[in-house]
Amino acid sequence: MSNTTTSERYACPKCGYTNIWTRDEILQRGKEVIYRGDNEATYSLHCKNPSGCDHRMRVAVKIQKG
């Protein structure tokens, strides 16, 4: 069974908004970038600030095998 409740949390360095992304959101809405290790893939995510912020962050997600 996969763990879909795992989340990533970070403060946007541009606007300070606290972004919370679940693993499923990252996989569905993030853009996978070139950096890929044996156990993780890196995704580029936009800031979720409802006031509007164009900053993007890179977040590594562990690859689930099985």
BELFENKA-V612663 format. One record per helix or strand of 3 or more residues. SS is the DSSP state (h for helix, s for strand). FROM is the first residue (numbers start at 1). LEN is the number of residues. If there is no record, write none. Layout:
# BELFENKA-V612663
SS/FROM/LEN, SS/FROM/LEN
This chain:
# BELFENKA-V612663
s/7/5, s/18/5, h/23/7, s/31/6, s/40/7, s/56/7
